[in-house]
């Protein structure tokens, strides 16, 4: 990627190096999504679920610095976030709507969120309750070594996907998932979750389309993004974690589905092309 002239976002909360306990507040759709992420990364979600029920600790009163980080990786995520802010602010303006920027939280090992306790093993995630993206930057190393998806655009795809969930929150789409809790079967809820995640992939592609128009992408970046989308498909993660695949338990979509919807967003640059909830073919 060519991010030299891209402005960095100041909507960064840097909790790296801080010791922060868990928070209570129950699960909700955000907490359930976090637990599902952990499960399909091969992590036992029980400690995570237990952590979500812990009482607040005194260390939660610590204030993390806000603004653009000075280290190289912090600068990178800041510039990617800044690019997503520019793209989505413009897209929402075209719809006569106002886009409210999310906050990106950098942390080490564990951190508090309004969806429960976030942990490194979960990978990056979005909490709709506080409209924040959470990333332990060690995940980018795992993306290359464990998931075999190297490259800076692969890393940018991860951020753009989580921003895609924020776009869904802004558009009211997240409310669909909340309304389904307790009203549908587990299988039906999983199917809705897949559609939600594939739409976030498509929204990540929409951002990538405009990033490419702004000449932020290098040759080969699209392939890096597609490789990253494929690497975190439910079928591949389940195969790695347990040696077999259970399609009815998918919550994010298969590798083929994730690459297909990311590519659709990249090719069209249109929010309207990302309506996974009305699509007969995922």
N, C-alpha and C positions, 0 to 999 in steps of 0.2 A: 504494500500500500504506500501511497505518496501523501503523507499527512503533514508535510512540513509547513504549509501555509494554512492548514485547518486550525481554526480557533479551538482552544481547549475549553471544555465546560467547567464552570465553577461549582456545579451541583454535585460535588463529590464529598462524601463524609469518610474520612480516613481513620478507621479504628485499628489499623495494624499496630501491633505492639501493645494493645490494651487488653486487659483482663476484664471480661464482662460476663455476668451471669445470665441465666435464663429468665424468661418472663412467663407469667401466667396468661390467662385470657382465653383458654380453650383452643379448640382446633379451628373450626370454620373451614371454608373452602381453601384458604391459603395454607393452613396447617396440613390439611389432607394432601394438597398438591406437593408440599415439601416432603411428607412422609413417602409418597409414591415415588418421587424422584430418588429418594434414598434406596427404596426397595429395588428399583430397577437398575441401580448402580451396584447392586450386590451387597448392600449394607443392611444389617438388621435394623428396622425402623423402631424397634421397641424403646431403646434409650432415647431416641429422638422424641417419640410420643410422650414418654415420661417427662422429658425435659420441658415440654410445652406446658406441663401442668405445675412447674415449679413456681414458687413465690418469687417476686422480685427481690434482688439483692442490693445491698448498699452500693456495690460497684457500678450499678446502672446509672448512678448520678454523674459519672464521669462524662465529660464533654469531649467528643472527638473533633479534631480540626476540620473545618470546611474550606473548600476552595480547590484550586488546581494543584495536584501533587507535584513535587519537584523531581522525583526519581523517574527513570526512563519508562518503566512499565506503567507507572501512574500517569505519566504524560500521554502514553499511548491510549489508555482507556478513556482518559479525559477528552482526547481529540475525537475518538470514535463516538463518544457520547455527545459531544458538541455537534458532530455531523448529523446524528439522529435527531437532535433537537431542531436543527435547521430544516431537515427534510420534513419532519412531522408538523412543525409549526406552519410551514408553507402548505402542506396537504390539508391541514385542518382549516386554514384560512380559505382555501378554495371551496371548502364545504360550509363556509360561514360559521365556523366554530373556532373556539380558542383552545389551543393545546397547552396543557400544564406540564411542565418538565418534571420528570421523576428525579429522585436522588439516587446516586449510585454509591453504595457502601462497600468499602474495602475493609476486609477483616482477616484475622488469622485464627484458624482452628474453630472457634465458636463465637457466636454473638447473639445478642438479643434482637428480636424482631417482633412486630405486632402479630405475627402468625405463629409465634413460638420460638424456640431456640434454633438458630441456624448453625449448621456444622459443615466443616470442610467436605466431608464425605458425600454430602448431598449434591455437590456441584453448584454452579450458579443458579439462583432462583429469584423470582419476583414475588413480593408480598403485596397483595392488593389492599390489605388493611392499612398499610402506611405508605403505599405507593413508592416503595424503594426496591432497587435491584441490589442483590447481595452477591459479592464475588470474593472468594479467597483466590488470589492470583496464582497460587500453586496449582490450581485446576488447569491453567494453560500448559504447564509442564506435563500434567497427566494427559491432556488432550493430544500431545505429541507422542509421549512414550507409551501410554496405556491404550489410547484409542487410535493411535497411528494417524492422526490428522494434524500435521504440522502447518505452520504458516501464520502470518499476522492476520490474513483475512479470515482464516478459520477462527481465530480468537475474536475478531470483530463480529463474525456471525453469531457467536455465543452472546455477546452483548446486545446485538440487534434483535435477537430472538426474545431476550428478556424485556427489552424495550417494547417489542411487539405485544407482550402481555399488558404492558402499561397502556398501549394504544387501545387494546381491548377494554381495559377498565374505563378509559376515557369515553369510549363509544357505547358503554353500557353492556357490552357482550359478556363480561365477567359475571354480571348478575344472572345470566342464564344458568351458569354452573351452580351458583348459590341457591337458585330456586329449585334445582333438581334434588338437592340433598334431602334424603328421607322420603322422596316421592317416587323414585324409580329404583329398579334393581341395580345391583352392583355392575352387572354386565352393561346395562344401559348407561350407567354413569361413566363407565370406562370408555364407551363409544363416544359420548359427548366430550370427554376429556381429550380423546384423540383428535376430534375436530377442532377443539380449542388450540391444541398444540400445533397442529398443522397450519392453522391460520396464523399463528405467531411466526412460524417458519416462512409463510408467504409474505407476511409483513416485513420480516427481516430481508426478504428478497426485494421488496419494494424499496426499502432503504438502499440496498445494494445497487439497484437500478440507477438511482439518482446520484449515489456516490460515484458510480462509473461515469455518469454524464459530467460530473464535476472533475473528472480525471484524477480521482483519488485511488483508482485501482491499477494494478500492474498486470501484465500478461500472466496468466496462470492463477490469478486470484479467484476467479469463479470456480475453478477446479478445487481450490483449497476449501472454499465454502461448501461445495457439494460434498466433498470428502468428510467435512465436519458433520454435516447434516446426516450423512449416511452412518457415520461412526456412532451416533447416539440414537439410532433406531432401536425400538423395543426388541425386535427380533435379534439383533446383534448383541445387545446388552444382556438379554436373557440367556442367549447361547453361551456367552462368556461367564455369566454368573452361576448358572445351574446346569449347563450342558444341553438344554432342550428349550423349545419355544412353545409358549402357550398364547396363541393369538387372541383368545377371548379376554385375556388379562392385560392386553396392550392399553397404555394410557397416553402415549405420545405419538404412536404411529411407527410403522416399519421403516427401515432404511430407504426403501424405494419410495414410500409415500412422502417421507420428509424431504428427500432430494427433489421429488416432483413438485411439491408445493413451493419450496424455496426457489426453484428454477422458474416457476410460473411468475412469482413476484418479481424476480430479476428481469424477466423478459418483458413483462407488461408495464411495470411501474404503477399499476392501478390497484387501489384498495378494493374496488368492485370485483376484481378477478380473484380475490381471496375469500370468497364466501363459502367456506368449507361446510357450513351448516346446511346449505341448500344443495350441495353437490351430491349427485348420485354415485360418483366414482371418486374415491379418495386415493 
